[in-house]
Amino acid sequence: MRTVAAVIGWILIVAASFLLVLGVSSWPPGGLMFALPFVFLIPGIFLALLGAGLLWSGRRRVARKTPGHE
């Protein structure tokens, strides 16, 4: 289940980065006067937070085994 959460988290992070790049590239030179950047930025931030939460909850705790300490 942790692997599934990690994979979905990475997919959401990639989608969020795409939306954030679209939002920044559609930013008008005079500042935020139009709604188009918000159409991409708000879902991008939401997906980034959701993906980060899934990555954080899906991380594996790997115990290191040193030789002689079992």
PQR file with spaces between the fields and no chain letter, atoms N, CA, C, O and H, PARSE charges and radii, in Angstrom:
ATOM       1  N    MET     1       0.818   -1.192    0.000 -0.4000 1.5000
ATOM       2  CA   MET     1       0.000    0.000    0.000 -0.0000 2.0000
ATOM       3  C    MET     1       0.869    1.266    0.000  0.5500 1.7000
ATOM       4  O    MET     1       0.505    2.288   -0.581 -0.5500 1.4000
ATOM       5  N    ARG     2       2.023    1.170    0.665 -0.4000 1.5000
ATOM       6  CA   ARG     2       2.911    2.335    0.691 -0.0000 2.0000
ATOM       7  C    ARG     2       3.469    2.636   -0.687  0.5500 1.7000
ATOM       8  O    ARG     2       3.663    3.796   -1.050 -0.5500 1.4000
ATOM       9  H    ARG     2       2.319    0.340    1.137  0.4000 1.0000
ATOM      10  N    THR     3       3.728    1.582   -1.456 -0.4000 1.5000
ATOM      11  CA   THR     3       4.253    1.769   -2.805 -0.0000 2.0000
ATOM      12  C    THR     3       3.217    2.448   -3.689  0.5500 1.7000
ATOM      13  O    THR     3       3.555    3.323   -4.486 -0.5500 1.4000
ATOM      14  H    THR     3       3.570    0.639   -1.161  0.4000 1.0000
ATOM      15  N    VAL     4       1.958    2.046   -3.552 -0.4000 1.5000
ATOM      16  CA   VAL     4       0.882    2.658   -4.336 -0.0000 2.0000
ATOM      17  C    VAL     4       0.758    4.137   -3.978  0.5500 1.7000
ATOM      18  O    VAL     4       0.605    4.977   -4.864 -0.5500 1.4000
ATOM      19  H    VAL     4       1.683    1.335   -2.904  0.4000 1.0000
ATOM      20  N    ALA     5       0.822    4.461   -2.687 -0.4000 1.5000
ATOM      21  CA   ALA     5       0.735    5.852   -2.260 -0.0000 2.0000
ATOM      22  C    ALA     5       1.910    6.658   -2.794  0.5500 1.7000
ATOM      23  O    ALA     5       1.740    7.814   -3.184 -0.5500 1.4000
ATOM      24  H    ALA     5       0.946    3.778   -1.967  0.4000 1.0000
ATOM      25  N    ALA     6       3.096    6.066   -2.818 -0.4000 1.5000
ATOM      26  CA   ALA     6       4.268    6.769   -3.329 -0.0000 2.0000
ATOM      27  C    ALA     6       4.164    7.005   -4.831  0.5500 1.7000
ATOM      28  O    ALA     6       4.522    8.079   -5.313 -0.5500 1.4000
ATOM      29  H    ALA     6       3.234    5.127   -2.502  0.4000 1.0000
ATOM      30  N    VAL     7       3.680    6.020   -5.572 -0.4000 1.5000
ATOM      31  CA   VAL     7       3.548    6.172   -7.024 -0.0000 2.0000
ATOM      32  C    VAL     7       2.492    7.229   -7.354  0.5500 1.7000
ATOM      33  O    VAL     7       2.714    8.082   -8.214 -0.5500 1.4000
ATOM      34  H    VAL     7       3.388    5.147   -5.180  0.4000 1.0000
ATOM      35  N    ILE     8       1.360    7.174   -6.683 -0.4000 1.5000
ATOM      36  CA   ILE     8       0.319    8.179   -6.907 -0.0000 2.0000
ATOM      37  C    ILE     8       0.820    9.558   -6.493  0.5500 1.7000
ATOM      38  O    ILE     8       0.505   10.553   -7.147 -0.5500 1.4000
ATOM      39  H    ILE     8       1.180    6.481   -5.985  0.4000 1.0000
ATOM      40  N    GLY     9       1.586    9.625   -5.425 -0.4000 1.5000
ATOM      41  CA   GLY     9       2.165   10.894   -4.990 -0.0000 2.0000
ATOM      42  C    GLY     9       3.079   11.483   -6.043  0.5500 1.7000
ATOM      43  O    GLY     9       3.021   12.684   -6.306 -0.5500 1.4000
ATOM      44  H    GLY     9       1.841    8.817   -4.894  0.4000 1.0000
ATOM      45  N    TRP    10       3.934   10.650   -6.661 -0.4000 1.5000
ATOM      46  CA   TRP    10       4.830   11.153   -7.705 -0.0000 2.0000
ATOM      47  C    TRP    10       4.053   11.596   -8.938  0.5500 1.7000
ATOM      48  O    TRP    10       4.406   12.590   -9.572 -0.5500 1.4000
ATOM      49  H    TRP    10       3.980    9.674   -6.447  0.4000 1.0000
ATOM      50  N    ILE    11       3.003   10.869   -9.276 -0.4000 1.5000
ATOM      51  CA   ILE    11       2.169   11.264  -10.423 -0.0000 2.0000
ATOM      52  C    ILE    11       1.522   12.618  -10.154  0.5500 1.7000
ATOM      53  O    ILE    11       1.474   13.470  -11.042 -0.5500 1.4000
ATOM      54  H    ILE    11       2.716   10.061   -8.761  0.4000 1.0000
ATOM      55  N    LEU    12       1.025   12.824   -8.937 -0.4000 1.5000
ATOM      56  CA   LEU    12       0.413   14.102   -8.588 -0.0000 2.0000
ATOM      57  C    LEU    12       1.439   15.233   -8.575  0.5500 1.7000
ATOM      58  O    LEU    12       1.124   16.355   -8.970 -0.5500 1.4000
ATOM      59  H    LEU    12       1.064   12.133   -8.216  0.4000 1.0000
ATOM      60  N    ILE    13       2.655   14.951   -8.129 -0.4000 1.5000
ATOM      61  CA   ILE    13       3.706   15.969   -8.129 -0.0000 2.0000
ATOM      62  C    ILE    13       4.054   16.375   -9.558  0.5500 1.7000
ATOM      63  O    ILE    13       4.256   17.559   -9.829 -0.5500 1.4000
ATOM      64  H    ILE    13       2.911   14.038   -7.808  0.4000 1.0000
ATOM      65  N    VAL    14       4.128   15.415  -10.469 -0.4000 1.5000
ATOM      66  CA   VAL    14       4.428   15.728  -11.868 -0.0000 2.0000
ATOM      67  C    VAL    14       3.293   16.552  -12.480  0.5500 1.7000
ATOM      68  O    VAL    14       3.549   17.528  -13.185 -0.5500 1.4000
ATOM      69  H    VAL    14       3.964   14.453  -10.248  0.4000 1.0000
ATOM      70  N    ALA    15       2.042   16.166  -12.215 -0.4000 1.5000
ATOM      71  CA   ALA    15       0.899   16.928  -12.738 -0.0000 2.0000
ATOM      72  C    ALA    15       0.874   18.341  -12.144  0.5500 1.7000
ATOM      73  O    ALA    15       0.560   19.305  -12.842 -0.5500 1.4000
ATOM      74  H    ALA    15       1.834   15.373  -11.642  0.4000 1.0000
ATOM      75  N    ALA    16       1.201   18.457  -10.866 -0.4000 1.5000
ATOM      76  CA   ALA    16       1.228   19.768  -10.220 -0.0000 2.0000
ATOM      77  C    ALA    16       2.314   20.644  -10.826  0.5500 1.7000
ATOM      78  O    ALA    16       2.100   21.836  -11.043 -0.5500 1.4000
ATOM      79  H    ALA    16       1.456   17.673  -10.299  0.4000 1.0000
ATOM      80  N    SER    17       3.482   20.062  -11.102 -0.4000 1.5000
ATOM      81  CA   SER    17       4.548   20.867  -11.705 -0.0000 2.0000
ATOM      82  C    SER    17       4.129   21.360  -13.085  0.5500 1.7000
ATOM      83  O    SER    17       4.404   22.504  -13.447 -0.5500 1.4000
ATOM      84  H    SER    17       3.657   19.094  -10.926  0.4000 1.0000
ATOM      85  N    PHE    18       3.468   20.502  -13.853 -0.4000 1.5000
ATOM      86  CA   PHE    18       2.990   20.907  -15.174 -0.0000 2.0000
ATOM      87  C    PHE    18       1.999   22.066  -15.054  0.5500 1.7000
ATOM      88  O    PHE    18       2.090   23.042  -15.799 -0.5500 1.4000
ATOM      89  H    PHE    18       3.244   19.573  -13.559  0.4000 1.0000
ATOM      90  N    LEU    19       1.057   21.960  -14.120 -0.4000 1.5000
ATOM      91  CA   LEU    19       0.073   23.032  -13.939 -0.0000 2.0000
ATOM      92  C    LEU    19       0.724   24.319  -13.442  0.5500 1.7000
ATOM      93  O    LEU    19       0.345   25.410  -13.869 -0.5500 1.4000
ATOM      94  H    LEU    19       0.983   21.167  -13.515  0.4000 1.0000
ATOM      95  N    LEU    20       1.689   24.203  -12.554 -0.4000 1.5000
ATOM      96  CA   LEU    20       2.357   25.401  -12.049 -0.0000 2.0000
ATOM      97  C    LEU    20       3.177   26.079  -13.144  0.5500 1.7000
ATOM      98  O    LEU    20       3.222   27.308  -13.209 -0.5500 1.4000
ATOM      99  H    LEU    20       1.996   23.317  -12.207  0.4000 1.0000
ATOM     100  N    VAL    21       3.820   25.301  -13.995 -0.4000 1.5000
ATOM     101  CA   VAL    21       4.560   25.899  -15.114 -0.0000 2.0000
ATOM     102  C    VAL    21       3.598   26.584  -16.079  0.5500 1.7000
ATOM     103  O    VAL    21       3.894   27.669  -16.579 -0.5500 1.4000
ATOM     104  H    VAL    21       3.783   24.303  -13.942  0.4000 1.0000
ATOM     105  N    LEU    22       2.453   25.964  -16.345 -0.4000 1.5000
ATOM     106  CA   LEU    22       1.446   26.607  -17.194 -0.0000 2.0000
ATOM     107  C    LEU    22       0.932   27.897  -16.563  0.5500 1.7000
ATOM     108  O    LEU    22       0.734   28.893  -17.259 -0.5500 1.4000
ATOM     109  H    LEU    22       2.212   25.082  -15.939  0.4000 1.0000
ATOM     110  N    GLY    23       0.719   27.884  -15.266 -0.4000 1.5000
ATOM     111  CA   GLY    23       0.250   29.081  -14.574 -0.0000 2.0000
ATOM     112  C    GLY    23       1.258   30.207  -14.624  0.5500 1.7000
ATOM     113  O    GLY    23       0.888   31.362  -14.833 -0.5500 1.4000
ATOM     114  H    GLY    23       0.880   27.075  -14.701  0.4000 1.0000
ATOM     115  N    VAL    24       2.529   29.887  -14.436 -0.4000 1.5000
ATOM     116  CA   VAL    24       3.567   30.916  -14.475 -0.0000 2.0000
ATOM     117  C    VAL    24       3.761   31.419  -15.906  0.5500 1.7000
ATOM     118  O    VAL    24       3.989   32.611  -16.111 -0.5500 1.4000
ATOM     119  H    VAL    24       2.829   28.949  -14.266  0.4000 1.0000
ATOM     120  N    SER    25       3.674   30.529  -16.899 -0.4000 1.5000
ATOM     121  CA   SER    25       3.866   30.961  -18.279 -0.0000 2.0000
ATOM     122  C    SER    25       2.688   31.782  -18.802  0.5500 1.7000
ATOM     123  O    SER    25       2.856   32.566  -19.736 -0.5500 1.4000
ATOM     124  H    SER    25       3.488   29.560  -16.733  0.4000 1.0000
ATOM     125  N    SER    26       1.505   31.618  -18.221 -0.4000 1.5000
ATOM     126  CA   SER    26       0.348   32.405  -18.651 -0.0000 2.0000
ATOM     127  C    SER    26       0.187   33.682  -17.836  0.5500 1.7000
ATOM     128  O    SER    26      -0.800   34.401  -17.994 -0.5500 1.4000
ATOM     129  H    SER    26       1.368   30.981  -17.463  0.4000 1.0000
ATOM     130  N    TRP    27       1.141   33.963  -16.973 -0.4000 1.5000
ATOM     131  CA   TRP    27       1.107   35.160  -16.139 -0.0000 2.0000
ATOM     132  C    TRP    27       1.254   36.396  -17.033  0.5500 1.7000
ATOM     133  O    TRP    27       2.223   36.479  -17.788 -0.5500 1.4000
ATOM     134  H    TRP    27       1.942   33.379  -16.844  0.4000 1.0000
ATOM     135  N    PRO    28       0.328   37.356  -16.973 -0.5600 1.5000
ATOM     136  CA   PRO    28       0.458   38.543  -17.823  0.2800 2.0000
ATOM     137  C    PRO    28       1.571   39.467  -17.325  0.5500 1.7000
ATOM     138  O    PRO    28       1.887   39.460  -16.135 -0.5500 1.4000
ATOM     139  N    PRO    29       2.170   40.262  -18.217 -0.5600 1.5000
ATOM     140  CA   PRO    29       3.297   41.116  -17.819  0.2800 2.0000
ATOM     141  C    PRO    29       2.928   42.171  -16.784  0.5500 1.7000
ATOM     142  O    PRO    29       3.787   42.598  -16.012 -0.5500 1.4000
ATOM     143  N    GLY    30       1.680   42.597  -16.751 -0.4000 1.5000
ATOM     144  CA   GLY    30       1.282   43.655  -15.825 -0.0000 2.0000
ATOM     145  C    GLY    30       0.928   43.161  -14.437  0.5500 1.7000
ATOM     146  O    GLY    30       0.628   43.974  -13.563 -0.5500 1.4000
ATOM     147  H    GLY    30       0.982   42.251  -17.378  0.4000 1.0000
ATOM     148  N    GLY    31       0.950   41.898  -14.210 -0.4000 1.5000
ATOM     149  CA   GLY    31       0.573   41.340  -12.909 -0.0000 2.0000
ATOM     150  C    GLY    31      -0.670   40.479  -13.036  0.5500 1.7000
ATOM     151  O    GLY    31      -1.169   40.252  -14.138 -0.5500 1.4000
ATOM     152  H    GLY    31       1.194   41.238  -14.921  0.4000 1.0000
ATOM     153  N    LEU    32      -1.159   40.009  -11.919 -0.4000 1.5000
ATOM     154  CA   LEU    32      -2.330   39.124  -11.938 -0.0000 2.0000
ATOM     155  C    LEU    32      -3.618   39.938  -12.016  0.5500 1.7000
ATOM     156  O    LEU    32      -4.191   40.320  -10.996 -0.5500 1.4000
ATOM     157  H    LEU    32      -0.753   40.193  -11.024  0.4000 1.0000
ATOM     158  N    MET    33      -4.061   40.198  -13.248 -0.4000 1.5000
ATOM     159  CA   MET    33      -5.310   40.931  -13.431 -0.0000 2.0000
ATOM     160  C    MET    33      -6.399   40.004  -13.966  0.5500 1.7000
ATOM     161  O    MET    33      -7.587   40.285  -13.811 -0.5500 1.4000
ATOM     162  H    MET    33      -3.596   39.888  -14.077  0.4000 1.0000
ATOM     163  N    PHE    34      -6.005   38.931  -14.579 -0.4000 1.5000
ATOM     164  CA   PHE    34      -6.956   38.034  -15.215 -0.0000 2.0000
ATOM     165  C    PHE    34      -6.989   36.702  -14.470  0.5500 1.7000
ATOM     166  O    PHE    34      -6.089   36.395  -13.688 -0.5500 1.4000
ATOM     167  H    PHE    34      -5.039   38.703  -14.705  0.4000 1.0000
ATOM     168  N    ALA    35      -8.018   35.931  -14.718 -0.4000 1.5000
ATOM     169  CA   ALA    35      -8.229   34.693  -13.976 -0.0000 2.0000
ATOM     170  C    ALA    35      -7.462   33.504  -14.536  0.5500 1.7000
ATOM     171  O    ALA    35      -7.370   32.475  -13.866 -0.5500 1.4000
ATOM     172  H    ALA    35      -8.749   36.182  -15.353  0.4000 1.0000
ATOM     173  N    LEU    36      -6.904   33.610  -15.749 -0.4000 1.5000
ATOM     174  CA   LEU    36      -6.270   32.447  -16.369 -0.0000 2.0000
ATOM     175  C    LEU    36      -5.145   31.833  -15.530  0.5500 1.7000
ATOM     176  O    LEU    36      -5.113   30.610  -15.399 -0.5500 1.4000
ATOM     177  H    LEU    36      -6.978   34.446  -16.293  0.4000 1.0000
ATOM     178  N    PRO    37      -4.214   32.618  -14.952 -0.5600 1.5000
ATOM     179  CA   PRO    37      -3.178   31.968  -14.141  0.2800 2.0000
ATOM     180  C    PRO    37      -3.745   31.230  -12.926  0.5500 1.7000
ATOM     181  O    PRO    37      -3.215   30.196  -12.520 -0.5500 1.4000
ATOM     182  N    PHE    38      -4.819   31.764  -12.351 -0.4000 1.5000
ATOM     183  CA   PHE    38      -5.413   31.102  -11.187 -0.0000 2.0000
ATOM     184  C    PHE    38      -6.037   29.770  -11.543  0.5500 1.7000
ATOM     185  O    PHE    38      -6.115   28.876  -10.700 -0.5500 1.4000
ATOM     186  H    PHE    38      -5.249   32.604  -12.681  0.4000 1.0000
ATOM     187  N    VAL    39      -6.488   29.621  -12.792 -0.4000 1.5000
ATOM     188  CA   VAL    39      -7.067   28.349  -13.239 -0.0000 2.0000
ATOM     189  C    VAL    39      -6.022   27.242  -13.169  0.5500 1.7000
ATOM     190  O    VAL    39      -6.354   26.083  -12.924 -0.5500 1.4000
ATOM     191  H    VAL    39      -6.425   30.347  -13.477  0.4000 1.0000
ATOM     192  N    PHE    40      -4.757   27.601  -13.385 -0.4000 1.5000
ATOM     193  CA   PHE    40      -3.682   26.609  -13.331 -0.0000 2.0000
ATOM     194  C    PHE    40      -2.993   26.578  -11.966  0.5500 1.7000
ATOM     195  O    PHE    40      -2.601   25.507  -11.503 -0.5500 1.4000
ATOM     196  H    PHE    40      -4.487   28.543  -13.585  0.4000 1.0000
ATOM     197  N    LEU    41      -2.840   27.726  -11.322 -0.4000 1.5000
ATOM     198  CA   LEU    41      -2.067   27.778  -10.081 -0.0000 2.0000
ATOM     199  C    LEU    41      -2.785   27.128   -8.900  0.5500 1.7000
ATOM     200  O    LEU    41      -2.169   26.387   -8.134 -0.5500 1.4000
ATOM     201  H    LEU    41      -3.158   28.596  -11.699  0.4000 1.0000
ATOM     202  N    ILE    42      -4.072   27.398   -8.747 -0.4000 1.5000
ATOM     203  CA   ILE    42      -4.793   26.863   -7.583 -0.0000 2.0000
ATOM     204  C    ILE    42      -4.868   25.329   -7.619  0.5500 1.7000
ATOM     205  O    ILE    42      -4.561   24.699   -6.607 -0.5500 1.4000
ATOM     206  H    ILE    42      -4.572   28.000   -9.369  0.4000 1.0000
ATOM     207  N    PRO    43      -5.265   24.697   -8.744 -0.5600 1.5000
ATOM     208  CA   PRO    43      -5.225   23.225   -8.759  0.2800 2.0000
ATOM     209  C    PRO    43      -3.802   22.678   -8.659  0.5500 1.7000
ATOM     210  O    PRO    43      -3.591   21.606   -8.093 -0.5500 1.4000
ATOM     211  N    GLY    44      -2.819   23.410   -9.208 -0.4000 1.5000
ATOM     212  CA   GLY    44      -1.431   22.963   -9.116 -0.0000 2.0000
ATOM     213  C    GLY    44      -0.949   22.924   -7.677  0.5500 1.7000
ATOM     214  O    GLY    44      -0.282   21.973   -7.268 -0.5500 1.4000
ATOM     215  H    GLY    44      -2.990   24.281   -9.668  0.4000 1.0000
ATOM     216  N    ILE    45      -1.280   23.943   -6.916 -0.4000 1.5000
ATOM     217  CA   ILE    45      -0.888   23.970   -5.500 -0.0000 2.0000
ATOM     218  C    ILE    45      -1.604   22.863   -4.733  0.5500 1.7000
ATOM     219  O    ILE    45      -1.004   22.195   -3.891 -0.5500 1.4000
ATOM     220  H    ILE    45      -1.821   24.715   -7.248  0.4000 1.0000
ATOM     221  N    PHE    46      -2.898   22.669   -5.028 -0.4000 1.5000
ATOM     222  CA   PHE    46      -3.657   21.612   -4.355 -0.0000 2.0000
ATOM     223  C    PHE    46      -3.073   20.235   -4.654  0.5500 1.7000
ATOM     224  O    PHE    46      -2.912   19.417   -3.748 -0.5500 1.4000
ATOM     225  H    PHE    46      -3.386   23.211   -5.712  0.4000 1.0000
ATOM     226  N    LEU    47      -2.753   19.974   -5.938 -0.4000 1.5000
ATOM     227  CA   LEU    47      -2.178   18.680   -6.297 -0.0000 2.0000
ATOM     228  C    LEU    47      -0.795   18.488   -5.693  0.5500 1.7000
ATOM     229  O    LEU    47      -0.429   17.377   -5.309 -0.5500 1.4000
ATOM     230  H    LEU    47      -2.884   20.638   -6.674  0.4000 1.0000
ATOM     231  N    ALA    48      -0.021   19.576   -5.609 -0.4000 1.5000
ATOM     232  CA   ALA    48       1.311   19.477   -5.005 -0.0000 2.0000
ATOM     233  C    ALA    48       1.204   19.121   -3.522  0.5500 1.7000
ATOM     234  O    ALA    48       1.963   18.288   -3.027 -0.5500 1.4000
ATOM     235  H    ALA    48      -0.318   20.479   -5.921  0.4000 1.0000
ATOM     236  N    LEU    49       0.279   19.739   -2.825 -0.4000 1.5000
ATOM     237  CA   LEU    49       0.103   19.421   -1.400 -0.0000 2.0000
ATOM     238  C    LEU    49      -0.396   17.995   -1.209  0.5500 1.7000
ATOM     239  O    LEU    49       0.061   17.287   -0.312 -0.5500 1.4000
ATOM     240  H    LEU    49      -0.337   20.416   -3.227  0.4000 1.0000
ATOM     241  N    LEU    50      -1.330   17.578   -2.050 -0.4000 1.5000
ATOM     242  CA   LEU    50      -1.855   16.221   -1.951 -0.0000 2.0000
ATOM     243  C    LEU    50      -0.777   15.192   -2.287  0.5500 1.7000
ATOM     244  O    LEU    50      -0.656   14.173   -1.607 -0.5500 1.4000
ATOM     245  H    LEU    50      -1.701   18.154   -2.779  0.4000 1.0000
ATOM     246  N    GLY    51       0.002   15.455   -3.326 -0.4000 1.5000
ATOM     247  CA   GLY    51       1.089   14.549   -3.701 -0.0000 2.0000
ATOM     248  C    GLY    51       2.165   14.483   -2.630  0.5500 1.7000
ATOM     249  O    GLY    51       2.685   13.408   -2.332 -0.5500 1.4000
ATOM     250  H    GLY    51      -0.096   16.283   -3.878  0.4000 1.0000
ATOM     251  N    ALA    52       2.501   15.639   -2.048 -0.4000 1.5000
ATOM     252  CA   ALA    52       3.501   15.649   -0.976 -0.0000 2.0000
ATOM     253  C    ALA    52       2.999   14.881    0.240  0.5500 1.7000
ATOM     254  O    ALA    52       3.772   14.187    0.902 -0.5500 1.4000
ATOM     255  H    ALA    52       2.079   16.513   -2.291  0.4000 1.0000
ATOM     256  N    GLY    53       1.721   15.002    0.533 -0.4000 1.5000
ATOM     257  CA   GLY    53       1.142   14.243    1.645 -0.0000 2.0000
ATOM     258  C    GLY    53       1.189   12.744    1.400  0.5500 1.7000
ATOM     259  O    GLY    53       1.483   11.967    2.308 -0.5500 1.4000
ATOM     260  H    GLY    53       1.094   15.566   -0.004  0.4000 1.0000
ATOM     261  N    LEU    54       0.898   12.341    0.164 -0.4000 1.5000
ATOM     262  CA   LEU    54       0.969   10.912   -0.161 -0.0000 2.0000
ATOM     263  C    LEU    54       2.408   10.406   -0.121  0.5500 1.7000
ATOM     264  O    LEU    54       2.664    9.295    0.343 -0.5500 1.4000
ATOM     265  H    LEU    54       0.659   12.973   -0.574  0.4000 1.0000
ATOM     266  N    LEU    55       3.350   11.220   -0.610 -0.4000 1.5000
ATOM     267  CA   LEU    55       4.754   10.802   -0.550 -0.0000 2.0000
ATOM     268  C    LEU    55       5.230   10.693    0.891  0.5500 1.7000
ATOM     269  O    LEU    55       5.982    9.782    1.238 -0.5500 1.4000
ATOM     270  H    LEU    55       3.142   12.122   -0.987  0.4000 1.0000
ATOM     271  N    TRP    56       4.796   11.612    1.716 -0.4000 1.5000
ATOM     272  CA   TRP    56       5.202   11.589    3.117 -0.0000 2.0000
ATOM     273  C    TRP    56       4.613   10.378    3.834  0.5500 1.7000
ATOM     274  O    TRP    56       5.294    9.736    4.633 -0.5500 1.4000
ATOM     275  H    TRP    56       4.185   12.352    1.435  0.4000 1.0000
ATOM     276  N    SER    57       3.346   10.065    3.551 -0.4000 1.5000
ATOM     277  CA   SER    57       2.716    8.924    4.218 -0.0000 2.0000
ATOM     278  C    SER    57       3.142    7.596    3.603  0.5500 1.7000
ATOM     279  O    SER    57       3.055    6.557    4.257 -0.5500 1.4000
ATOM     280  H    SER    57       2.792   10.587    2.902  0.4000 1.0000
ATOM     281  N    GLY    58       3.606    7.617    2.341 -0.4000 1.5000
ATOM     282  CA   GLY    58       3.958    6.379    1.670 -0.0000 2.0000
ATOM     283  C    GLY    58       5.429    6.043    1.710  0.5500 1.7000
ATOM     284  O    GLY    58       5.863    5.069    1.095 -0.5500 1.4000
ATOM     285  H    GLY    58       3.676    8.461    1.809  0.4000 1.0000
ATOM     286  N    ARG    59       6.195    6.834    2.422 -0.4000 1.5000
ATOM     287  CA   ARG    59       7.636    6.551    2.449 -0.0000 2.0000
ATOM     288  C    ARG    59       7.915    5.283    3.245  0.5500 1.7000
ATOM     289  O    ARG    59       7.211    4.956    4.200 -0.5500 1.4000
ATOM     290  H    ARG    59       5.841    7.625    2.921  0.4000 1.0000
ATOM     291  N    ARG    60       8.930    4.601    2.837 -0.4000 1.5000
ATOM     292  CA   ARG    60       9.296    3.356    3.505 -0.0000 2.0000
ATOM     293  C    ARG    60      10.371    3.621    4.525  0.5500 1.7000
ATOM     294  O    ARG    60      11.300    4.393    4.287 -0.5500 1.4000
ATOM     295  H    ARG    60       9.502    4.866    2.061  0.4000 1.0000
ATOM     296  N    ARG    61      10.242    2.989    5.638 -0.4000 1.5000
ATOM     297  CA   ARG    61      11.285    3.071    6.654 -0.0000 2.0000
ATOM     298  C    ARG    61      12.146    1.828    6.517  0.5500 1.7000
ATOM     299  O    ARG    61      11.734    0.718    6.855 -0.5500 1.4000
ATOM     300  H    ARG    61       9.488    2.362    5.831  0.4000 1.0000
ATOM     301  N    VAL    62      13.317    2.038    6.028 -0.4000 1.5000
ATOM     302  CA   VAL    62      14.229    0.922    5.802 -0.0000 2.0000
ATOM     303  C    VAL    62      15.202    0.865    6.963  0.5500 1.7000
ATOM     304  O    VAL    62      15.932    1.820    7.231 -0.5500 1.4000
ATOM     305  H    VAL    62      13.651    2.939    5.753  0.4000 1.0000
ATOM     306  N    ALA    63      15.200   -0.252    7.637 -0.4000 1.5000
ATOM     307  CA   ALA    63      16.130   -0.442    8.752 -0.0000 2.0000
ATOM     308  C    ALA    63      17.452   -0.937    8.199  0.5500 1.7000
ATOM     309  O    ALA    63      17.494   -1.896    7.429 -0.5500 1.4000
ATOM     310  H    ALA    63      14.607   -1.027    7.420  0.4000 1.0000
ATOM     311  N    ARG    64      18.501   -0.294    8.585 -0.4000 1.5000
ATOM     312  CA   ARG    64      19.828   -0.718    8.130 -0.0000 2.0000
ATOM     313  C    ARG    64      20.308   -1.897    8.957  0.5500 1.7000
ATOM     314  O    ARG    64      20.243   -1.901   10.187 -0.5500 1.4000
ATOM     315  H    ARG    64      18.466    0.485    9.210  0.4000 1.0000
ATOM     316  N    LYS    65      20.780   -2.873    8.251 -0.4000 1.5000
ATOM     317  CA   LYS    65      21.364   -4.025    8.947 -0.0000 2.0000
ATOM     318  C    LYS    65      22.858   -3.971    8.742  0.5500 1.7000
ATOM     319  O    LYS    65      23.357   -3.992    7.617 -0.5500 1.4000
ATOM     320  H    LYS    65      20.833   -2.870    7.253  0.4000 1.0000
ATOM     321  N    THR    66      23.539   -3.903    9.828 -0.4000 1.5000
ATOM     322  CA   THR    66      25.003   -3.917    9.746 -0.0000 2.0000
ATOM     323  C    THR    66      25.475   -5.326   10.022  0.5500 1.7000
ATOM     324  O    THR    66      24.841   -6.050   10.788 -0.5500 1.4000
ATOM     325  H    THR    66      23.133   -3.886   10.742  0.4000 1.0000
ATOM     326  N    PRO    67      26.562   -5.725    9.421 -0.5600 1.5000
ATOM     327  CA   PRO    67      27.057   -7.084    9.661  0.2800 2.0000
ATOM     328  C    PRO    67      27.397   -7.284   11.127  0.5500 1.7000
ATOM     329  O    PRO    67      28.084   -6.469   11.743 -0.5500 1.4000
ATOM     330  N    GLY    68      26.907   -8.372   11.663 -0.4000 1.5000
ATOM     331  CA   GLY    68      27.191   -8.698   13.058 -0.0000 2.0000
ATOM     332  C    GLY    68      26.152   -8.168   14.036  0.5500 1.7000
ATOM     333  O    GLY    68      26.171   -8.547   15.207 -0.5500 1.4000
ATOM     334  H    GLY    68      26.349   -9.034   11.162  0.4000 1.0000
ATOM     335  N    HIS    69      25.249   -7.305   13.591 -0.4000 1.5000
ATOM     336  CA   HIS    69      24.198   -6.757   14.468 -0.0000 2.0000
ATOM     337  C    HIS    69      22.846   -7.172   13.919  0.5500 1.7000
ATOM     338  O    HIS    69      22.262   -6.477   13.088 -0.5500 1.4000
ATOM     339  H    HIS    69      25.233   -6.997   12.640  0.4000 1.0000
ATOM     340  N    GLU    70      22.357   -8.303   14.384 -0.4000 1.5000
ATOM     341  CA   GLU    70      21.095   -8.798   13.839 -0.0000 2.0000
ATOM     342  C    GLU    70      20.046   -8.854   14.883  0.5500 1.7000
ATOM     343  O    GLU    70      18.915   -9.249   14.601 -0.5500 1.4000
ATOM     344  H    GLU    70      22.832   -8.868   15.059  0.4000 1.0000
